[in-house]
Amino acid sequence: MWCYGFVPYSSYPGYPHQRNAKLTGSGLKYRVTVSGPGVTPDVMWMGAGLPDFNANNPELSSWESQMNAELDAMATRYGERLCRHH
């Protein structure tokens, strides 16, 4: 399980304060590349970005709940303690 929080890191306790930090990870497209060991081929995925979250949109709220449940299940399955922040 790999975890990266697409949130302003200055909101985490102990993280160095950065004035006007806007590290939200919002984008029109996302790309992930994983390098394989040795001569194993790299694996790449690219997809469209998500819309800005709106709690008043039932479809987005439902998707958020489903993905939070999936994250909790993976964190429990793999014993992850740091990737439980929603």
mmCIF file as gemmi writes it, N, C-alpha and C atoms, coordinates in Angstrom:
data_model
loop_
_atom_site.group_PDB
_atom_site.id
_atom_site.type_symbol
_atom_site.label_atom_id
_atom_site.label_alt_id
_atom_site.label_comp_id
_atom_site.label_asym_id
_atom_site.label_entity_id
_atom_site.label_seq_id
_atom_site.pdbx_PDB_ins_code
_atom_site.Cartn_x
_atom_site.Cartn_y
_atom_site.Cartn_z
_atom_site.occupancy
_atom_site.B_iso_or_equiv
_atom_site.pdbx_formal_charge
_atom_site.auth_seq_id
_atom_site.auth_asym_id
_atom_site.pdbx_PDB_model_num
ATOM 1 N N . MET Axp A 1 ? 0.854 -1.178 0 1 0 ? 1 A 1
ATOM 2 C CA . MET Axp A 1 ? 0 0 0 1 0 ? 1 A 1
ATOM 3 C C . MET Axp A 1 ? 0.891 1.23 0 1 0 ? 1 A 1
ATOM 4 N N . TRP Axp A 2 ? 0.615 2.149 -0.897 1 0 ? 2 A 1
ATOM 5 C CA . TRP Axp A 2 ? 1.345 3.407 -0.98 1 0 ? 2 A 1
ATOM 6 C C . TRP Axp A 2 ? 0.382 4.52 -0.64 1 0 ? 2 A 1
ATOM 7 N N . CYS Axp A 3 ? 0.844 5.491 0.124 1 0 ? 3 A 1
ATOM 8 C CA . CYS Axp A 3 ? -0.042 6.556 0.568 1 0 ? 3 A 1
ATOM 9 C C . CYS Axp A 3 ? 0.625 7.905 0.356 1 0 ? 3 A 1
ATOM 10 N N . TYR Axp A 4 ? -0.113 8.815 -0.254 1 0 ? 4 A 1
ATOM 11 C CA . TYR Axp A 4 ? 0.328 10.199 -0.372 1 0 ? 4 A 1
ATOM 12 C C . TYR Axp A 4 ? -0.878 11.072 -0.116 1 0 ? 4 A 1
ATOM 13 N N . GLY Axp A 5 ? -0.784 11.964 0.82 1 0 ? 5 A 1
ATOM 14 C CA . GLY Axp A 5 ? -1.905 12.841 1.128 1 0 ? 5 A 1
ATOM 15 C C . GLY Axp A 5 ? -1.916 14.05 0.222 1 0 ? 5 A 1
ATOM 16 N N . PHE Axp A 6 ? -2.954 14.196 -0.569 1 0 ? 6 A 1
ATOM 17 C CA . PHE Axp A 6 ? -3.086 15.364 -1.431 1 0 ? 6 A 1
ATOM 18 C C . PHE Axp A 6 ? -3.765 16.477 -0.648 1 0 ? 6 A 1
ATOM 19 N N . VAL Axp A 7 ? -3.065 16.929 0.376 1 0 ? 7 A 1
ATOM 20 C CA . VAL Axp A 7 ? -3.56 17.971 1.268 1 0 ? 7 A 1
ATOM 21 C C . VAL Axp A 7 ? -2.409 18.925 1.561 1 0 ? 7 A 1
ATOM 22 N N . PRO Axp A 8 ? -2.697 20.134 2.016 1 0 ? 8 A 1
ATOM 23 C CA . PRO Axp A 8 ? -1.598 21.033 2.418 1 0 ? 8 A 1
ATOM 24 C C . PRO Axp A 8 ? -0.833 20.432 3.6 1 0 ? 8 A 1
ATOM 25 N N . TYR Axp A 9 ? 0.441 20.135 3.407 1 0 ? 9 A 1
ATOM 26 C CA . TYR Axp A 9 ? 1.203 19.473 4.46 1 0 ? 9 A 1
ATOM 27 C C . TYR Axp A 9 ? 1.412 20.343 5.685 1 0 ? 9 A 1
ATOM 28 N N . SER Axp A 10 ? 1.269 21.65 5.539 1 0 ? 10 A 1
ATOM 29 C CA . SER Axp A 10 ? 1.433 22.509 6.708 1 0 ? 10 A 1
ATOM 30 C C . SER Axp A 10 ? 0.332 22.255 7.738 1 0 ? 10 A 1
ATOM 31 N N . SER Axp A 11 ? -0.718 21.494 7.365 1 0 ? 11 A 1
ATOM 32 C CA . SER Axp A 11 ? -1.787 21.182 8.31 1 0 ? 11 A 1
ATOM 33 C C . SER Axp A 11 ? -1.426 20.012 9.229 1 0 ? 11 A 1
ATOM 34 N N . TYR Axp A 12 ? -0.327 19.292 8.937 1 0 ? 12 A 1
ATOM 35 C CA . TYR Axp A 12 ? 0.073 18.165 9.774 1 0 ? 12 A 1
ATOM 36 C C . TYR Axp A 12 ? 0.921 18.654 10.934 1 0 ? 12 A 1
ATOM 37 N N . PRO Axp A 13 ? 0.648 18.155 12.158 1 0 ? 13 A 1
ATOM 38 C CA . PRO Axp A 13 ? 1.459 18.546 13.308 1 0 ? 13 A 1
ATOM 39 C C . PRO Axp A 13 ? 2.92 18.152 13.091 1 0 ? 13 A 1
ATOM 40 N N . GLY Axp A 14 ? 3.819 19.051 13.405 1 0 ? 14 A 1
ATOM 41 C CA . GLY Axp A 14 ? 5.237 18.758 13.293 1 0 ? 14 A 1
ATOM 42 C C . GLY Axp A 14 ? 5.819 19.033 11.928 1 0 ? 14 A 1
ATOM 43 N N . TYR Axp A 15 ? 4.987 19.275 10.931 1 0 ? 15 A 1
ATOM 44 C CA . TYR Axp A 15 ? 5.517 19.573 9.601 1 0 ? 15 A 1
ATOM 45 C C . TYR Axp A 15 ? 5.955 21.028 9.57 1 0 ? 15 A 1
ATOM 46 N N . PRO Axp A 16 ? 7.119 21.305 8.995 1 0 ? 16 A 1
ATOM 47 C CA . PRO Axp A 16 ? 7.598 22.699 8.991 1 0 ? 16 A 1
ATOM 48 C C . PRO Axp A 16 ? 6.579 23.644 8.371 1 0 ? 16 A 1
ATOM 49 N N . HIS Axp A 17 ? 6.368 24.769 9.024 1 0 ? 17 A 1
ATOM 50 C CA . HIS Axp A 17 ? 5.407 25.76 8.536 1 0 ? 17 A 1
ATOM 51 C C . HIS Axp A 17 ? 5.914 26.38 7.238 1 0 ? 17 A 1
ATOM 52 N N . GLN Axp A 18 ? 5.043 26.438 6.251 1 0 ? 18 A 1
ATOM 53 C CA . GLN Axp A 18 ? 5.381 27.103 4.991 1 0 ? 18 A 1
ATOM 54 C C . GLN Axp A 18 ? 4.326 28.154 4.726 1 0 ? 18 A 1
ATOM 55 N N . ARG Axp A 19 ? 4.747 29.381 4.603 1 0 ? 19 A 1
ATOM 56 C CA . ARG Axp A 19 ? 3.81 30.465 4.337 1 0 ? 19 A 1
ATOM 57 C C . ARG Axp A 19 ? 3.188 30.28 2.953 1 0 ? 19 A 1
ATOM 58 N N . ASN Axp A 20 ? 1.876 30.377 2.889 1 0 ? 20 A 1
ATOM 59 C CA . ASN Axp A 20 ? 1.132 30.278 1.639 1 0 ? 20 A 1
ATOM 60 C C . ASN Axp A 20 ? 1.334 28.957 0.909 1 0 ? 20 A 1
ATOM 61 N N . ALA Axp A 21 ? 1.551 27.866 1.65 1 0 ? 21 A 1
ATOM 62 C CA . ALA Axp A 21 ? 1.728 26.561 1.01 1 0 ? 21 A 1
ATOM 63 C C . ALA Axp A 21 ? 0.429 26.127 0.351 1 0 ? 21 A 1
ATOM 64 N N . LYS Axp A 22 ? 0.504 25.738 -0.906 1 0 ? 22 A 1
ATOM 65 C CA . LYS Axp A 22 ? -0.669 25.276 -1.646 1 0 ? 22 A 1
ATOM 66 C C . LYS Axp A 22 ? -0.358 23.923 -2.272 1 0 ? 22 A 1
ATOM 67 N N . LEU Axp A 23 ? 0.048 22.977 -1.456 1 0 ? 23 A 1
ATOM 68 C CA . LEU Axp A 23 ? 0.43 21.65 -1.93 1 0 ? 23 A 1
ATOM 69 C C . LEU Axp A 23 ? -0.767 20.704 -1.883 1 0 ? 23 A 1
ATOM 70 N N . THR Axp A 24 ? -1.816 21.003 -2.618 1 0 ? 24 A 1
ATOM 71 C CA . THR Axp A 24 ? -3.036 20.207 -2.529 1 0 ? 24 A 1
ATOM 72 C C . THR Axp A 24 ? -3.042 19.012 -3.45 1 0 ? 24 A 1
ATOM 73 N N . GLY Axp A 25 ? -2.189 18.96 -4.451 1 0 ? 25 A 1
ATOM 74 C CA . GLY Axp A 25 ? -2.168 17.819 -5.359 1 0 ? 25 A 1
ATOM 75 C C . GLY Axp A 25 ? -3.306 17.818 -6.36 1 0 ? 25 A 1
ATOM 76 N N . SER Axp A 26 ? -4.04 18.917 -6.482 1 0 ? 26 A 1
ATOM 77 C CA . SER Axp A 26 ? -5.126 18.983 -7.458 1 0 ? 26 A 1
ATOM 78 C C . SER Axp A 26 ? -4.526 19.072 -8.849 1 0 ? 26 A 1
ATOM 79 N N . GLY Axp A 27 ? -5.137 18.361 -9.787 1 0 ? 27 A 1
ATOM 80 C CA . GLY Axp A 27 ? -4.623 18.409 -11.14 1 0 ? 27 A 1
ATOM 81 C C . GLY Axp A 27 ? -5.673 17.996 -12.15 1 0 ? 27 A 1
ATOM 82 N N . LEU Axp A 28 ? -5.406 18.308 -13.403 1 0 ? 28 A 1
ATOM 83 C CA . LEU Axp A 28 ? -6.308 17.9 -14.47 1 0 ? 28 A 1
ATOM 84 C C . LEU Axp A 28 ? -6.098 16.441 -14.835 1 0 ? 28 A 1
ATOM 85 N N . LYS Axp A 29 ? -4.851 15.947 -14.664 1 0 ? 29 A 1
ATOM 86 C CA . LYS Axp A 29 ? -4.517 14.547 -14.919 1 0 ? 29 A 1
ATOM 87 C C . LYS Axp A 29 ? -3.538 14.085 -13.855 1 0 ? 29 A 1
ATOM 88 N N . TYR Axp A 30 ? -3.533 12.782 -13.605 1 0 ? 30 A 1
ATOM 89 C CA . TYR Axp A 30 ? -2.589 12.19 -12.666 1 0 ? 30 A 1
ATOM 90 C C . TYR Axp A 30 ? -1.829 11.084 -13.374 1 0 ? 30 A 1
ATOM 91 N N . ARG Axp A 31 ? -0.562 10.899 -12.959 1 0 ? 31 A 1
ATOM 92 C CA . ARG Axp A 31 ? 0.266 9.855 -13.547 1 0 ? 31 A 1
ATOM 93 C C . ARG Axp A 31 ? 1.043 9.169 -12.438 1 0 ? 31 A 1
ATOM 94 N N . VAL Axp A 32 ? 1.117 7.846 -12.517 1 0 ? 32 A 1
ATOM 95 C CA . VAL Axp A 32 ? 1.902 7.055 -11.569 1 0 ? 32 A 1
ATOM 96 C C . VAL Axp A 32 ? 2.8 6.141 -12.386 1 0 ? 32 A 1
ATOM 97 N N . THR Axp A 33 ? 4.081 6.113 -12.05 1 0 ? 33 A 1
ATOM 98 C CA . THR Axp A 33 ? 5.02 5.205 -12.694 1 0 ? 33 A 1
ATOM 99 C C . THR Axp A 33 ? 5.742 4.437 -11.6 1 0 ? 33 A 1
ATOM 100 N N . VAL Axp A 34 ? 5.796 3.116 -11.743 1 0 ? 34 A 1
ATOM 101 C CA . VAL Axp A 34 ? 6.475 2.257 -10.784 1 0 ? 34 A 1
ATOM 102 C C . VAL Axp A 34 ? 7.599 1.544 -11.514 1 0 ? 34 A 1
ATOM 103 N N . SER Axp A 35 ? 8.815 1.729 -11.039 1 0 ? 35 A 1
ATOM 104 C CA . SER Axp A 35 ? 9.969 1.064 -11.646 1 0 ? 35 A 1
ATOM 105 C C . SER Axp A 35 ? 10.081 -0.35 -11.107 1 0 ? 35 A 1
ATOM 106 N N . GLY Axp A 36 ? 10.216 -1.286 -12.005 1 0 ? 36 A 1
ATOM 107 C CA . GLY Axp A 36 ? 10.374 -2.677 -11.6 1 0 ? 36 A 1
ATOM 108 C C . GLY Axp A 36 ? 11.828 -2.969 -11.252 1 0 ? 36 A 1
ATOM 109 N N . PRO Axp A 37 ? 12.078 -4.069 -10.553 1 0 ? 37 A 1
ATOM 110 C CA . PRO Axp A 37 ? 13.454 -4.435 -10.193 1 0 ? 37 A 1
ATOM 111 C C . PRO Axp A 37 ? 14.218 -4.966 -11.415 1 0 ? 37 A 1
ATOM 112 N N . GLY Axp A 38 ? 15.501 -4.685 -11.472 1 0 ? 38 A 1
ATOM 113 C CA . GLY Axp A 38 ? 16.334 -5.211 -12.556 1 0 ? 38 A 1
ATOM 114 C C . GLY Axp A 38 ? 15.849 -4.758 -13.918 1 0 ? 38 A 1
ATOM 115 N N . VAL Axp A 39 ? 15.614 -5.728 -14.801 1 0 ? 39 A 1
ATOM 116 C CA . VAL Axp A 39 ? 15.171 -5.415 -16.164 1 0 ? 39 A 1
ATOM 117 C C . VAL Axp A 39 ? 13.657 -5.535 -16.321 1 0 ? 39 A 1
ATOM 118 N N . THR Axp A 40 ? 12.944 -5.669 -15.205 1 0 ? 40 A 1
ATOM 119 C CA . THR Axp A 40 ? 11.487 -5.74 -15.247 1 0 ? 40 A 1
ATOM 120 C C . THR Axp A 40 ? 10.954 -4.431 -15.824 1 0 ? 40 A 1
ATOM 121 N N . PRO Axp A 41 ? 9.959 -4.495 -16.701 1 0 ? 41 A 1
ATOM 122 C CA . PRO Axp A 41 ? 9.44 -3.242 -17.278 1 0 ? 41 A 1
ATOM 123 C C . PRO Axp A 41 ? 8.784 -2.345 -16.226 1 0 ? 41 A 1
ATOM 124 N N . ASP Axp A 42 ? 8.858 -1.047 -16.486 1 0 ? 42 A 1
ATOM 125 C CA . ASP Axp A 42 ? 8.15 -0.09 -15.643 1 0 ? 42 A 1
ATOM 126 C C . ASP Axp A 42 ? 6.653 -0.201 -15.929 1 0 ? 42 A 1
ATOM 127 N N . VAL Axp A 43 ? 5.848 0.067 -14.917 1 0 ? 43 A 1
ATOM 128 C CA . VAL Axp A 43 ? 4.398 0.066 -15.061 1 0 ? 43 A 1
ATOM 129 C C . VAL Axp A 43 ? 3.943 1.508 -14.921 1 0 ? 43 A 1
ATOM 130 N N . MET Axp A 44 ? 3.059 1.942 -15.824 1 0 ? 44 A 1
ATOM 131 C CA . MET Axp A 44 ? 2.598 3.323 -15.788 1 0 ? 44 A 1
ATOM 132 C C . MET Axp A 44 ? 1.091 3.378 -15.912 1 0 ? 44 A 1
ATOM 133 N N . TRP Axp A 45 ? 0.495 4.315 -15.187 1 0 ? 45 A 1
ATOM 134 C CA . TRP Axp A 45 ? -0.94 4.582 -15.286 1 0 ? 45 A 1
ATOM 135 C C . TRP Axp A 45 ? -1.117 6.083 -15.38 1 0 ? 45 A 1
ATOM 136 N N . MET Axp A 46 ? -2.059 6.509 -16.212 1 0 ? 46 A 1
ATOM 137 C CA . MET Axp A 46 ? -2.402 7.93 -16.286 1 0 ? 46 A 1
ATOM 138 C C . MET Axp A 46 ? -3.914 8.028 -16.412 1 0 ? 46 A 1
ATOM 139 N N . GLY Axp A 47 ? -4.495 8.97 -15.68 1 0 ? 47 A 1
ATOM 140 C CA . GLY Axp A 47 ? -5.94 9.127 -15.721 1 0 ? 47 A 1
ATOM 141 C C . GLY Axp A 47 ? -6.358 10.568 -15.481 1 0 ? 47 A 1
ATOM 142 N N . ALA Axp A 48 ? -7.6 10.819 -15.756 1 0 ? 48 A 1
ATOM 143 C CA . ALA Axp A 48 ? -8.158 12.162 -15.576 1 0 ? 48 A 1
ATOM 144 C C . ALA Axp A 48 ? -8.231 12.505 -14.093 1 0 ? 48 A 1
ATOM 145 N N . GLY Axp A 49 ? -8.063 13.779 -13.788 1 0 ? 49 A 1
ATOM 146 C CA . GLY Axp A 49 ? -8.188 14.255 -12.414 1 0 ? 49 A 1
ATOM 147 C C . GLY Axp A 49 ? -9.638 14.21 -11.953 1 0 ? 49 A 1
ATOM 148 N N . LEU Axp A 50 ? -9.816 14.307 -10.664 1 0 ? 50 A 1
ATOM 149 C CA . LEU Axp A 50 ? -11.148 14.301 -10.08 1 0 ? 50 A 1
ATOM 150 C C . LEU Axp A 50 ? -11.685 15.726 -9.968 1 0 ? 50 A 1
ATOM 151 N N . PRO Axp A 51 ? -13.003 15.886 -9.951 1 0 ? 51 A 1
ATOM 152 C CA . PRO Axp A 51 ? -13.551 17.235 -9.757 1 0 ? 51 A 1
ATOM 153 C C . PRO Axp A 51 ? -13.296 17.696 -8.322 1 0 ? 51 A 1
ATOM 154 N N . ASP Axp A 52 ? -13.34 18.993 -8.1 1 0 ? 52 A 1
ATOM 155 C CA . ASP Axp A 52 ? -13.228 19.51 -6.736 1 0 ? 52 A 1
ATOM 156 C C . ASP Axp A 52 ? -14.363 18.936 -5.901 1 0 ? 52 A 1
ATOM 157 N N . PHE Axp A 53 ? -14.033 18.525 -4.668 1 0 ? 53 A 1
ATOM 158 C CA . PHE Axp A 53 ? -15.041 17.907 -3.811 1 0 ? 53 A 1
ATOM 159 C C . PHE Axp A 53 ? -16.081 18.932 -3.369 1 0 ? 53 A 1
ATOM 160 N N . ASN Axp A 54 ? -17.323 18.518 -3.408 1 0 ? 54 A 1
ATOM 161 C CA . ASN Axp A 54 ? -18.438 19.342 -2.945 1 0 ? 54 A 1
ATOM 162 C C . ASN Axp A 54 ? -19.33 18.436 -2.091 1 0 ? 54 A 1
ATOM 163 N N . ALA Axp A 55 ? -19.348 18.671 -0.788 1 0 ? 55 A 1
ATOM 164 C CA . ALA Axp A 55 ? -20.118 17.821 0.132 1 0 ? 55 A 1
ATOM 165 C C . ALA Axp A 55 ? -21.612 17.849 -0.162 1 0 ? 55 A 1
ATOM 166 N N . ASN Axp A 56 ? -22.099 18.856 -0.882 1 0 ? 56 A 1
ATOM 167 C CA . ASN Axp A 56 ? -23.515 18.936 -1.226 1 0 ? 56 A 1
ATOM 168 C C . ASN Axp A 56 ? -23.874 18.115 -2.463 1 0 ? 56 A 1
ATOM 169 N N . ASN Axp A 57 ? -22.867 17.552 -3.117 1 0 ? 57 A 1
ATOM 170 C CA . ASN Axp A 57 ? -23.098 16.707 -4.287 1 0 ? 57 A 1
ATOM 171 C C . ASN Axp A 57 ? -23.195 15.256 -3.826 1 0 ? 57 A 1
ATOM 172 N N . PRO Axp A 58 ? -24.394 14.616 -3.898 1 0 ? 58 A 1
ATOM 173 C CA . PRO Axp A 58 ? -24.555 13.259 -3.374 1 0 ? 58 A 1
ATOM 174 C C . PRO Axp A 58 ? -23.66 12.235 -4.061 1 0 ? 58 A 1
ATOM 175 N N . GLU Axp A 59 ? -23.415 12.404 -5.349 1 0 ? 59 A 1
ATOM 176 C CA . GLU Axp A 59 ? -22.556 11.461 -6.061 1 0 ? 59 A 1
ATOM 177 C C . GLU Axp A 59 ? -21.118 11.525 -5.546 1 0 ? 59 A 1
ATOM 178 N N . LEU Axp A 60 ? -20.598 12.749 -5.357 1 0 ? 60 A 1
ATOM 179 C CA . LEU Axp A 60 ? -19.241 12.896 -4.834 1 0 ? 60 A 1
ATOM 180 C C . LEU Axp A 60 ? -19.146 12.44 -3.381 1 0 ? 60 A 1
ATOM 181 N N . SER Axp A 61 ? -20.161 12.725 -2.584 1 0 ? 61 A 1
ATOM 182 C CA . SER Axp A 61 ? -20.161 12.279 -1.181 1 0 ? 61 A 1
ATOM 183 C C . SER Axp A 61 ? -20.18 10.759 -1.082 1 0 ? 61 A 1
ATOM 184 N N . SER Axp A 62 ? -20.96 10.116 -1.938 1 0 ? 62 A 1
ATOM 185 C CA . SER Axp A 62 ? -21.011 8.652 -1.952 1 0 ? 62 A 1
ATOM 186 C C . SER Axp A 62 ? -19.652 8.071 -2.355 1 0 ? 62 A 1
ATOM 187 N N . TRP Axp A 63 ? -19.044 8.644 -3.402 1 0 ? 63 A 1
ATOM 188 C CA . TRP Axp A 63 ? -17.737 8.181 -3.865 1 0 ? 63 A 1
ATOM 189 C C . TRP Axp A 63 ? -16.689 8.357 -2.765 1 0 ? 63 A 1
ATOM 190 N N . GLU Axp A 64 ? -16.727 9.494 -2.058 1 0 ? 64 A 1
ATOM 191 C CA . GLU Axp A 64 ? -15.805 9.752 -0.948 1 0 ? 64 A 1
ATOM 192 C C . GLU Axp A 64 ? -15.951 8.687 0.14 1 0 ? 64 A 1
ATOM 193 N N . SER Axp A 65 ? -17.188 8.357 0.505 1 0 ? 65 A 1
ATOM 194 C CA . SER Axp A 65 ? -17.429 7.339 1.536 1 0 ? 65 A 1
ATOM 195 C C . SER Axp A 65 ? -16.916 5.973 1.097 1 0 ? 65 A 1
ATOM 196 N N . GLN Axp A 66 ? -17.17 5.62 -0.162 1 0 ? 66 A 1
ATOM 197 C CA . GLN Axp A 66 ? -16.703 4.324 -0.681 1 0 ? 66 A 1
ATOM 198 C C . GLN Axp A 66 ? -15.175 4.236 -0.667 1 0 ? 66 A 1
ATOM 199 N N . MET Axp A 67 ? -14.516 5.304 -1.095 1 0 ? 67 A 1
ATOM 200 C CA . MET Axp A 67 ? -13.051 5.29 -1.144 1 0 ? 67 A 1
ATOM 201 C C . MET Axp A 67 ? -12.442 5.325 0.257 1 0 ? 67 A 1
ATOM 202 N N . ASN Axp A 68 ? -13.068 6.034 1.201 1 0 ? 68 A 1
ATOM 203 C CA . ASN Axp A 68 ? -12.588 6.015 2.585 1 0 ? 68 A 1
ATOM 204 C C . ASN Axp A 68 ? -12.702 4.612 3.171 1 0 ? 68 A 1
ATOM 205 N N . ALA Axp A 69 ? -13.792 3.919 2.875 1 0 ? 69 A 1
ATOM 206 C CA . ALA Axp A 69 ? -13.968 2.539 3.361 1 0 ? 69 A 1
ATOM 207 C C . ALA Axp A 69 ? -12.911 1.619 2.753 1 0 ? 69 A 1
ATOM 208 N N . GLU Axp A 70 ? -12.609 1.808 1.467 1 0 ? 70 A 1
ATOM 209 C CA . GLU Axp A 70 ? -11.573 0.992 0.81 1 0 ? 70 A 1
ATOM 210 C C . GLU Axp A 70 ? -10.198 1.27 1.413 1 0 ? 70 A 1
ATOM 211 N N . LEU Axp A 71 ? -9.884 2.534 1.667 1 0 ? 71 A 1
ATOM 212 C CA . LEU Axp A 71 ? -8.611 2.888 2.295 1 0 ? 71 A 1
ATOM 213 C C . LEU Axp A 71 ? -8.5 2.267 3.685 1 0 ? 71 A 1
ATOM 214 N N . ASP Axp A 72 ? -9.566 2.342 4.471 1 0 ? 72 A 1
ATOM 215 C CA . ASP Axp A 72 ? -9.562 1.737 5.809 1 0 ? 72 A 1
ATOM 216 C C . ASP Axp A 72 ? -9.336 0.23 5.732 1 0 ? 72 A 1
ATOM 217 N N . ALA Axp A 73 ? -9.983 -0.426 4.754 1 0 ? 73 A 1
ATOM 218 C CA . ALA Axp A 73 ? -9.826 -1.874 4.599 1 0 ? 73 A 1
ATOM 219 C C . ALA Axp A 73 ? -8.385 -2.219 4.216 1 0 ? 73 A 1
ATOM 220 N N . MET Axp A 74 ? -7.802 -1.474 3.288 1 0 ? 74 A 1
ATOM 221 C CA . MET Axp A 74 ? -6.41 -1.75 2.895 1 0 ? 74 A 1
ATOM 222 C C . MET Axp A 74 ? -5.453 -1.477 4.037 1 0 ? 74 A 1
ATOM 223 N N . ALA Axp A 75 ? -5.669 -0.383 4.772 1 0 ? 75 A 1
ATOM 224 C CA . ALA Axp A 75 ? -4.786 -0.055 5.891 1 0 ? 75 A 1
ATOM 225 C C . ALA Axp A 75 ? -4.834 -1.149 6.957 1 0 ? 75 A 1
ATOM 226 N N . THR Axp A 76 ? -6.026 -1.674 7.21 1 0 ? 76 A 1
ATOM 227 C CA . THR Axp A 76 ? -6.164 -2.757 8.184 1 0 ? 76 A 1
ATOM 228 C C . THR Axp A 76 ? -5.485 -4.027 7.676 1 0 ? 76 A 1
ATOM 229 N N . ARG Axp A 77 ? -5.714 -4.348 6.41 1 0 ? 77 A 1
ATOM 230 C CA . ARG Axp A 77 ? -5.162 -5.563 5.805 1 0 ? 77 A 1
ATOM 231 C C . ARG Axp A 77 ? -3.635 -5.55 5.837 1 0 ? 77 A 1
ATOM 232 N N . TYR Axp A 78 ? -3.03 -4.399 5.586 1 0 ? 78 A 1
ATOM 233 C CA . TYR Axp A 78 ? -1.572 -4.329 5.481 1 0 ? 78 A 1
ATOM 234 C C . TYR Axp A 78 ? -0.909 -3.758 6.73 1 0 ? 78 A 1
ATOM 235 N N . GLY Axp A 79 ? -1.689 -3.515 7.782 1 0 ? 79 A 1
ATOM 236 C CA . GLY Axp A 79 ? -1.12 -3.039 9.029 1 0 ? 79 A 1
ATOM 237 C C . GLY Axp A 79 ? -0.598 -1.609 8.964 1 0 ? 79 A 1
ATOM 238 N N . GLU Axp A 80 ? -1.126 -0.828 8.066 1 0 ? 80 A 1
ATOM 239 C CA . GLU Axp A 80 ? -0.672 0.558 7.901 1 0 ? 80 A 1
ATOM 240 C C . GLU Axp A 80 ? -1.272 1.44 9 1 0 ? 80 A 1
ATOM 241 N N . ARG Axp A 81 ? -0.424 2.228 9.648 1 0 ? 81 A 1
ATOM 242 C CA . ARG Axp A 81 ? -0.914 3.089 10.726 1 0 ? 81 A 1
ATOM 243 C C . ARG Axp A 81 ? -0.957 4.561 10.331 1 0 ? 81 A 1
ATOM 244 N N . LEU Axp A 82 ? -0.207 4.963 9.306 1 0 ? 82 A 1
ATOM 245 C CA . LEU Axp A 82 ? -0.085 6.382 8.998 1 0 ? 82 A 1
ATOM 246 C C . LEU Axp A 82 ? -1.026 6.86 7.903 1 0 ? 82 A 1
ATOM 247 N N . CYS Axp A 83 ? -1.639 5.954 7.16 1 0 ? 83 A 1
ATOM 248 C CA . CYS Axp A 83 ? -2.481 6.356 6.022 1 0 ? 83 A 1
ATOM 249 C C . CYS Axp A 83 ? -3.968 6.235 6.339 1 0 ? 83 A 1
ATOM 250 N N . ARG Axp A 84 ? -4.355 6.62 7.501 1 0 ? 84 A 1
ATOM 251 C CA . ARG Axp A 84 ? -5.775 6.505 7.877 1 0 ? 84 A 1
ATOM 252 C C . ARG Axp A 84 ? -6.467 7.849 7.936 1 0 ? 84 A 1
ATOM 253 N N . HIS Axp A 85 ? -5.761 8.904 7.594 1 0 ? 85 A 1
ATOM 254 C CA . HIS Axp A 85 ? -6.348 10.238 7.633 1 0 ? 85 A 1
ATOM 255 C C . HIS Axp A 85 ? -7.221 10.45 6.405 1 0 ? 85 A 1
ATOM 256 N N . HIS Axp A 86 ? -8.48 10.799 6.597 1 0 ? 86 A 1
ATOM 257 C CA . HIS Axp A 86 ? -9.362 11.061 5.457 1 0 ? 86 A 1
ATOM 258 C C . HIS Axp A 86 ? -9.44 12.537 5.219 1 0 ? 86 A 1
